[in-house]
């Protein structure tokens, strides 16, 4: 079973129902399945060789189009490995992904192909097609389905190997949440980039899993996307903070988003004040999800909690086990559960403890949705017992709701005291004159490190360093206050809105 099998099953049960919309273009389930078959046999006819014990890799560098969706399912049906790539990469960046993955073929626009000419044996501006000529190879659950390169916020992108098992497991885990989140009658906005785990599996994968309808949006703009939601009666929105912030600026946002019944925000933190404002403007409560590329991607969500709390990422999904581990390697909290009871499990009871809350600890997770490790040898993957450290720091309150603190590698030590950049950023963002903020460490001869803040002022705001310093002093302990506050016109962001702090450090 894989995403391409799901497509075949949907085509058999509802062949004439629209599966995908992209502008004026539509594709029924039967049409999607037929195009996938022709392209899968076309790819098989290329004779792409397996290398290093892995099936051949096919890179896909396309925007959110019908062609991307067909290419993905065709590669999987042909028993090959898909390598989704950001079509906005520079030729240098794309060459790195192609070389690192050992891709044998690249499907991209002619302009993009011209920029990396000669990088792969097969340069495709359109999918090859062929009539069926024998059976296509079956894919094992543990075979790599997609090789997804991380956004590179902390260095050169690495390829996370996600097997078919992980992609489908995440849908089973989400499907165990009550009441059900999605169904076949839903229409899902696919505005997140499909080359990212969030857009690919939580977005497009949910359409395949549930037999829903997907509305593909290649380029996000608030008015145009809100118009598409209204025109197609979109009921489910899967987004990132920038999308909800942008929609909040539209004067008629309540009317345009009237059909939406479920809105989920992930990939980066949505400030509680922004979520409240969006709810006031639209009547829609934004649910928050947390996950990583390596976990296919969702680990926790507010939909898994009895009630959403401002700033919380909710609780682990059914089937996700989670621990918070302190610097000494000791568990300070355990939560979640396996989706199915396993009598052989050494520690089956991971119930939320009765406590007033915990100190922060690193999130360490286990579940069927975890990746196999990083390309090509599986380094950095789950340990022998299936546990994988996320490098994200969080704490749990007395109800078992989780709150992210920061990335482990971004902790700042000022005279031995821990400073979490996210806490300082939240204080800065609470100032009405601040639109964006990023906090980094900077060396200091006496304290070892000091706090450095880079701030993007809100439009027409007249900010001074002294004003922000005073604001921080009122809301933070002295050792947490930025020693340096710098102003910038913008911050470098990844495609899903995370600040690329490695570029800021440079």
C-alpha positions as CSV (number, residue, x, y, z in Angstrom):
1,X,0.0,0.0,0.0
2,X,1.3,3.5,-0.9
3,X,0.0,6.8,-2.1
4,X,-0.3,5.5,-5.6
5,X,-2.3,2.6,-4.4
6,X,-4.7,5.0,-2.7
7,X,-5.1,6.7,-6.0
8,X,-6.0,3.4,-7.7
9,X,-8.5,2.6,-5.0
10,X,-10.2,6.1,-5.2
11,X,-10.4,5.8,-9.0
12,X,-12.2,2.5,-8.6
13,X,-14.7,3.7,-6.1
14,X,-15.4,7.3,-7.4
15,X,-14.0,7.5,-10.9
16,X,-15.9,10.6,-12.1
17,X,-15.6,12.7,-9.0
18,X,-13.2,15.6,-9.2
19,X,-10.0,14.9,-7.4
20,X,-7.9,18.0,-8.2
21,X,-8.6,21.6,-9.3
22,X,-6.0,24.0,-10.6
23,X,-7.4,27.2,-11.9
24,X,-9.9,26.2,-14.6
25,X,-8.3,22.8,-15.0
26,X,-9.8,19.8,-13.3
27,X,-8.9,16.1,-13.0
28,X,-11.2,13.3,-12.0
29,X,-9.9,10.4,-10.0
30,X,-10.1,8.1,-13.1
31,X,-8.2,10.7,-15.2
32,X,-5.5,11.1,-12.5
33,X,-5.1,7.3,-12.3
34,X,-4.9,6.9,-16.0
35,X,-2.3,9.6,-16.4
36,X,-0.3,8.1,-13.6
37,X,-0.4,4.7,-15.2
38,X,0.9,6.0,-18.6
39,X,3.6,8.1,-16.9
40,X,4.7,5.2,-14.6
41,X,5.2,2.9,-17.6
42,X,7.0,5.7,-19.4
43,X,9.4,6.1,-16.5
44,X,9.9,2.3,-16.3
45,X,10.8,2.3,-20.0
46,X,13.7,4.7,-19.3
47,X,15.4,1.8,-17.5
48,X,16.7,4.0,-14.6
49,X,19.2,1.9,-12.6
50,X,19.0,1.3,-8.9
51,X,22.2,2.3,-7.0
52,X,23.5,1.8,-3.5
53,X,20.7,-0.6,-2.6
54,X,18.0,2.0,-3.4
55,X,15.6,2.4,-6.3
56,X,16.4,5.1,-8.8
57,X,15.6,8.6,-7.8
58,X,13.5,11.0,-9.9
59,X,13.6,14.7,-9.0
60,X,10.5,16.8,-9.4
61,X,11.0,20.6,-9.5
62,X,7.5,22.0,-10.3
63,X,5.1,24.3,-8.6
64,X,1.7,23.2,-7.2
65,X,0.2,21.9,-10.4
66,X,-1.6,18.9,-11.7
67,X,1.7,17.9,-13.3
68,X,3.4,17.7,-9.9
69,X,0.6,15.5,-8.5
70,X,0.7,13.1,-11.5
71,X,4.5,13.0,-11.4
72,X,4.6,12.1,-7.7
73,X,2.1,9.2,-8.0
74,X,3.7,8.0,-11.3
75,X,7.2,7.8,-9.7
76,X,5.8,5.9,-6.7
77,X,3.7,3.5,-9.0
78,X,6.9,2.8,-11.0
79,X,8.6,1.7,-7.8
80,X,11.0,4.6,-7.9
81,X,11.9,7.3,-5.3
82,X,10.6,10.8,-5.7
83,X,12.8,13.7,-4.8
84,X,10.5,16.8,-4.6
85,X,12.6,20.0,-5.1
86,X,11.8,23.6,-4.6
87,X,11.4,25.1,-8.2
88,X,12.7,28.4,-6.7
89,X,16.1,27.0,-6.0
90,X,19.1,28.6,-7.7
91,X,21.0,26.3,-10.1
92,X,23.7,25.9,-7.5
93,X,21.3,24.8,-4.8
94,X,19.4,22.4,-7.2
95,X,22.7,20.9,-8.4
96,X,23.5,20.1,-4.7
97,X,20.2,18.2,-4.3
98,X,20.6,16.4,-7.6
99,X,24.2,15.4,-6.9
100,X,23.6,14.4,-3.3
101,X,20.5,12.3,-4.1
102,X,22.1,10.7,-7.2
103,X,18.9,11.5,-9.2
104,X,18.8,9.9,-12.6
105,X,16.1,12.1,-13.9
106,X,14.7,15.6,-13.4
107,X,11.3,16.8,-14.3
108,X,11.2,20.6,-14.4
109,X,10.4,23.7,-16.4
110,X,12.6,24.3,-19.5
111,X,14.2,27.4,-17.8
112,X,15.1,25.4,-14.7
113,X,16.5,22.5,-16.9
114,X,18.7,25.0,-18.8
115,X,20.2,26.2,-15.5
116,X,21.4,22.7,-14.5
117,X,22.0,21.2,-18.0
118,X,24.0,18.0,-17.8
119,X,23.4,17.4,-14.0
120,X,21.3,14.3,-14.6
121,X,21.2,11.7,-17.4
122,X,17.5,12.3,-18.2
123,X,16.2,15.9,-18.4
124,X,12.4,16.0,-18.7
125,X,10.2,19.0,-19.4
126,X,7.2,16.6,-19.5
127,X,6.6,13.1,-18.1
128,X,7.3,10.3,-20.6
129,X,4.3,8.1,-21.3
130,X,4.1,4.5,-22.6
131,X,1.4,1.8,-22.9
132,X,1.4,-0.8,-20.2
133,X,4.0,-3.5,-20.9
134,X,4.0,-5.9,-18.1
135,X,3.5,-5.5,-14.3
136,X,5.2,-2.6,-12.5
137,X,7.3,-3.5,-9.5
138,X,5.5,-3.6,-6.1
139,X,6.9,-1.4,-3.3
140,X,7.6,-2.7,0.1
141,X,6.4,-0.8,3.2
142,X,10.0,0.0,4.2
143,X,11.1,1.1,0.8
144,X,12.0,4.8,0.5
145,X,9.0,6.6,-1.1
146,X,10.3,10.2,-1.0
147,X,13.6,11.8,-0.3
148,X,12.8,15.2,1.2
149,X,15.5,17.7,1.7
150,X,15.2,19.7,4.8
151,X,15.0,23.5,4.5
152,X,18.6,24.0,5.5
153,X,17.8,26.5,8.3
154,X,20.9,25.2,10.2
155,X,23.2,24.3,7.4
156,X,23.3,22.4,4.1
157,X,20.0,20.6,3.3
158,X,20.0,16.8,4.2
159,X,17.8,14.2,2.5
160,X,15.3,12.6,4.9
161,X,14.3,9.1,3.8
162,X,10.6,8.7,4.3
163,X,9.3,5.1,3.5
164,X,5.8,4.3,2.3
165,X,5.1,3.1,5.8
166,X,5.7,6.5,7.4
167,X,3.6,8.4,4.9
168,X,0.6,6.2,5.5
169,X,1.1,5.8,9.2
170,X,0.7,9.6,9.7
171,X,-2.8,9.4,8.1
172,X,-3.8,6.5,10.3
173,X,-2.6,8.5,13.4
174,X,-4.5,11.6,12.2
175,X,-7.5,9.4,11.4
176,X,-7.6,8.1,15.0
177,X,-8.4,11.6,16.3
178,X,-12.0,12.0,17.4
179,X,-14.2,13.5,15.9
180,X,-12.8,12.8,12.4
181,X,-10.9,15.7,10.9
182,X,-11.5,15.1,7.2
183,X,-13.8,13.1,4.9
184,X,-14.5,12.5,1.2
185,X,-16.9,15.4,1.1
186,X,-14.2,17.9,2.0
187,X,-12.4,20.3,-0.3
188,X,-8.8,21.0,0.8
189,X,-6.7,24.0,-0.1
190,X,-3.3,22.9,-1.4
191,X,-1.4,26.2,-1.2
192,X,1.5,24.9,0.8
193,X,4.4,23.8,-1.5
194,X,4.1,20.2,-2.4
195,X,7.9,19.7,-2.3
196,X,7.7,20.1,1.5
197,X,6.5,17.3,3.8
198,X,3.7,19.5,5.2
199,X,2.2,20.3,1.8
200,X,3.0,16.9,0.3
201,X,1.6,14.5,2.9
202,X,-0.6,16.6,5.2
203,X,-2.1,18.3,2.2
204,X,-2.0,16.2,-1.0
205,X,-1.7,12.9,1.0
206,X,-4.9,13.7,2.9
207,X,-6.7,14.2,-0.4
208,X,-5.5,10.8,-1.5
209,X,-6.2,9.1,1.8
210,X,-9.8,10.4,2.2
211,X,-10.8,10.7,-1.4
212,X,-11.4,14.5,-0.9
213,X,-11.0,17.2,-3.5
214,X,-7.8,19.3,-3.6
215,X,-7.5,22.9,-4.9
216,X,-4.0,23.5,-6.1
217,X,-2.5,27.0,-5.7
218,X,0.9,27.5,-7.3
219,X,1.6,31.0,-5.8
220,X,0.0,32.3,-2.6
221,X,-1.4,35.7,-2.5
222,X,-4.1,36.6,0.1
223,X,-6.8,38.0,-2.1
224,X,-6.4,35.4,-4.9
225,X,-6.3,32.5,-2.6
226,X,-9.3,33.7,-0.5
227,X,-11.1,34.1,-3.8
228,X,-10.3,30.4,-4.7
229,X,-11.6,29.3,-1.3
230,X,-14.9,31.1,-1.9
231,X,-15.2,29.9,-5.5
232,X,-14.6,26.3,-4.8
233,X,-16.2,26.0,-1.4
234,X,-13.0,25.0,0.4
235,X,-13.7,23.4,3.8
236,X,-10.2,22.6,5.0
237,X,-7.2,24.9,5.1
238,X,-3.7,23.7,5.9
239,X,-1.5,26.7,6.3
240,X,1.4,28.5,7.9
241,X,1.4,31.7,10.0
242,X,2.1,34.0,7.0
243,X,-1.1,32.9,5.3
244,X,-3.3,33.6,8.3
245,X,-1.7,36.9,8.9
246,X,-2.1,37.9,5.2
247,X,-5.8,36.9,5.2
248,X,-6.4,39.0,8.3
249,X,-5.6,42.1,6.3
250,X,-8.5,41.5,3.8
251,X,-11.6,43.6,4.5
252,X,-14.0,40.9,3.5
253,X,-12.2,37.9,4.9
254,X,-15.2,36.6,6.8
255,X,-17.3,36.3,3.7
256,X,-14.5,34.8,1.5
257,X,-13.6,32.2,4.1
258,X,-17.2,31.4,5.1
259,X,-17.0,27.8,3.8
260,X,-14.0,26.9,5.9
261,X,-14.7,24.6,8.9
262,X,-11.2,23.4,9.7
263,X,-8.1,25.6,9.7
264,X,-4.7,24.1,10.8
265,X,-1.5,26.1,11.1
266,X,1.9,24.5,11.3
267,X,5.6,24.7,10.3
268,X,6.2,27.8,12.5
269,X,4.6,29.4,15.6
270,X,1.4,31.4,15.1
271,X,1.4,34.0,17.8
272,X,-1.6,33.7,20.1
273,X,-2.6,37.3,19.5
274,X,-2.6,36.7,15.7
275,X,-4.7,33.6,16.1
276,X,-7.2,35.5,18.3
277,X,-7.4,38.3,15.7
278,X,-8.0,35.8,12.9
279,X,-10.8,34.1,14.9
280,X,-12.4,37.5,15.7
281,X,-12.3,38.4,12.0
282,X,-13.5,35.1,10.5
283,X,-15.2,33.1,13.3
284,X,-12.6,30.3,12.6
285,X,-10.5,28.9,15.4
286,X,-7.1,28.0,14.1
287,X,-5.8,24.6,15.2
288,X,-2.1,24.3,15.7
289,X,0.0,21.3,14.6
290,X,3.6,20.4,15.3
291,X,5.9,18.1,13.3
292,X,9.0,17.8,11.2
293,X,10.0,16.6,7.8
294,X,11.5,13.5,9.5
295,X,8.1,12.5,11.0
296,X,6.0,12.7,7.8
297,X,5.3,15.3,9.4
298,X,2.7,15.6,12.2
299,X,3.5,14.6,15.8
300,X,1.2,16.7,17.9
301,X,-1.8,19.0,17.4
302,X,-4.4,20.9,19.4
303,X,-7.1,18.8,17.7
304,X,-5.8,15.9,19.9
305,X,-6.4,17.9,23.1
306,X,-9.8,18.4,24.8
307,X,-9.4,22.2,24.5
308,X,-6.9,24.4,22.7
309,X,-4.7,26.6,24.8
310,X,-3.1,29.8,23.5
311,X,0.5,29.0,22.5
312,X,0.2,25.3,22.9
313,X,1.0,22.7,20.2
314,X,-1.6,20.3,21.8
315,X,-0.9,16.7,22.6
316,X,0.7,13.8,20.7
317,X,-1.4,12.1,18.0
318,X,-2.7,8.6,18.7
319,X,0.2,6.3,17.8
320,X,2.9,8.8,18.7
321,X,4.9,8.2,21.9
322,X,6.8,11.2,23.3
323,X,9.3,11.9,26.0
324,X,10.8,15.1,27.3
325,X,14.5,14.5,28.2
326,X,16.6,17.0,30.3
327,X,20.3,17.7,29.8
328,X,21.2,14.8,32.1
329,X,19.4,12.4,29.9
330,X,16.6,11.9,32.3
331,X,12.9,11.8,31.4
332,X,11.0,14.7,32.9
333,X,7.7,13.8,31.1
334,X,6.2,11.0,29.0
335,X,3.0,11.1,27.0
336,X,1.2,9.6,24.1
337,X,0.7,5.9,23.2
338,X,1.1,3.4,20.5
339,X,-1.8,3.3,18.1
340,X,-2.2,-0.5,18.8
341,X,-1.4,-2.2,22.0
342,X,1.8,-4.2,21.8
343,X,2.3,-6.9,24.5
344,X,6.0,-6.9,23.8
345,X,6.4,-3.2,24.5
346,X,8.8,-2.6,27.4
347,X,7.0,0.6,28.5
348,X,3.5,0.5,27.2
349,X,2.1,2.9,29.7
350,X,3.0,6.5,28.6
351,X,0.1,8.1,30.3
352,X,0.3,11.8,31.2
353,X,1.6,12.0,34.8
354,X,-0.3,13.9,37.4
355,X,2.0,16.9,37.9
356,X,1.8,20.7,37.8
357,X,4.0,20.8,34.8
358,X,7.6,20.1,33.9
359,X,10.9,21.8,33.2
360,X,11.8,22.1,29.6
361,X,13.3,19.0,27.9
362,X,14.1,17.8,24.4
363,X,11.3,16.2,22.5
364,X,12.2,12.6,21.8
365,X,9.6,10.7,19.8
366,X,8.6,7.2,18.5
367,X,6.0,6.1,16.0
368,X,5.4,4.4,12.7
369,X,5.6,7.8,11.0
370,X,9.3,8.2,11.6
371,X,11.8,8.3,8.8
372,X,14.6,5.8,8.1
373,X,17.4,8.3,8.6
374,X,19.3,10.6,6.4
375,X,20.4,9.8,2.8
376,X,22.1,7.6,1.9
377,X,23.1,5.4,4.8
378,X,20.4,6.1,7.4
379,X,22.6,8.2,9.7
380,X,20.8,10.2,12.3
381,X,17.7,8.0,12.3
382,X,15.8,6.4,15.2
383,X,17.7,4.3,17.6
384,X,17.4,0.6,18.1
385,X,14.3,1.1,20.2
386,X,12.7,3.4,17.6
387,X,13.2,6.7,19.5
388,X,14.4,9.8,17.7
389,X,15.5,13.1,19.3
390,X,13.9,16.1,17.5
391,X,16.3,18.8,18.9
392,X,13.2,20.8,19.8
393,X,12.7,21.8,23.4
394,X,9.3,21.9,25.1
395,X,7.6,21.6,28.4
396,X,4.2,20.1,29.4
397,X,1.7,21.7,31.7
398,X,-0.3,19.8,34.3
399,X,-2.9,18.8,31.8
400,X,-0.4,17.3,29.5
401,X,-0.5,20.0,26.9
402,X,2.8,20.8,25.2
403,X,4.4,24.1,24.6
404,X,7.5,24.6,22.4
405,X,10.4,26.5,23.8
406,X,13.1,26.5,21.2
407,X,15.6,24.5,19.1
408,X,18.2,22.8,21.2
409,X,21.1,24.2,19.2
410,X,19.8,27.7,19.6
411,X,20.0,27.9,23.3
412,X,22.0,30.9,24.5
413,X,24.1,30.6,27.7
414,X,24.6,34.0,29.5
415,X,26.8,33.5,32.5
416,X,25.6,30.0,32.7
417,X,21.9,30.9,32.6
418,X,19.7,29.5,29.9
419,X,18.1,31.9,27.5
420,X,15.6,30.5,25.0
421,X,15.5,32.8,21.9
422,X,11.8,32.0,21.3
423,X,10.8,33.6,24.7
424,X,12.7,36.8,23.8
425,X,11.2,36.8,20.3
426,X,7.7,36.5,21.8
427,X,8.3,39.5,24.0
428,X,9.6,41.6,21.1
429,X,6.7,40.6,18.9
430,X,4.3,41.7,21.6
431,X,5.4,45.3,21.0
432,X,2.9,46.9,18.5
433,X,5.8,48.4,16.5
434,X,7.5,45.0,15.7
435,X,6.5,43.0,12.7
436,X,9.2,40.3,12.9
437,X,12.0,39.4,15.3
438,X,14.8,36.9,15.4
439,X,17.1,36.3,18.4
440,X,20.6,34.9,18.1
441,X,23.6,34.5,20.4
442,X,26.7,36.7,20.1
443,X,30.0,36.2,21.9
444,X,30.8,38.2,25.0
445,X,34.2,38.3,26.8
446,X,32.7,38.2,30.3
447,X,29.4,36.3,30.1
448,X,30.4,33.9,27.3
449,X,27.4,34.8,25.2
450,X,25.0,37.6,25.0
451,X,21.6,38.1,23.4
452,X,21.4,39.7,19.9
453,X,18.0,40.7,18.4
454,X,17.2,41.6,14.8
455,X,13.9,43.4,14.4
456,X,11.8,44.2,11.4
457,X,9.6,47.3,12.3
458,X,5.9,47.3,11.5
459,X,4.8,49.6,8.6
460,X,4.9,53.2,9.6
461,X,6.3,52.4,13.1
462,X,9.0,54.7,14.5
463,X,11.0,52.4,16.7
464,X,14.2,53.1,18.6
465,X,16.6,50.7,20.2
466,X,16.1,52.4,23.5
467,X,12.3,51.9,23.4
468,X,12.6,48.2,22.6
469,X,15.3,47.8,25.3
470,X,12.9,49.3,27.9
471,X,10.1,47.1,26.7
472,X,12.3,44.0,27.1
473,X,13.4,45.2,30.6
474,X,9.8,45.3,31.7
475,X,9.1,41.8,30.6
476,X,12.3,39.8,30.9
477,X,14.9,39.0,33.5
478,X,18.0,41.1,33.0
479,X,20.2,38.3,31.6
480,X,17.6,37.5,28.9
481,X,17.4,41.1,27.6
482,X,19.1,41.7,24.3
483,X,22.4,43.4,24.6
484,X,22.2,44.4,20.9
485,X,19.1,45.3,19.0
486,X,19.4,45.8,15.2
487,X,16.8,46.8,12.7
488,X,16.4,45.2,9.2
489,X,13.9,45.7,6.4
490,X,13.2,41.9,6.3
491,X,14.4,38.6,7.6
492,X,15.5,35.7,5.4
493,X,12.8,33.0,5.4
494,X,12.5,29.4,4.2
495,X,9.7,28.6,1.9
496,X,7.4,27.7,4.8
497,X,8.2,30.8,6.8
498,X,10.9,29.8,9.2
499,X,13.6,32.3,9.8
500,X,16.9,31.1,8.3
501,X,19.1,32.0,11.3
502,X,22.2,30.5,9.6
503,X,22.0,33.3,7.0
504,X,21.5,35.9,9.8
505,X,24.6,34.6,11.6
506,X,26.6,34.9,8.3
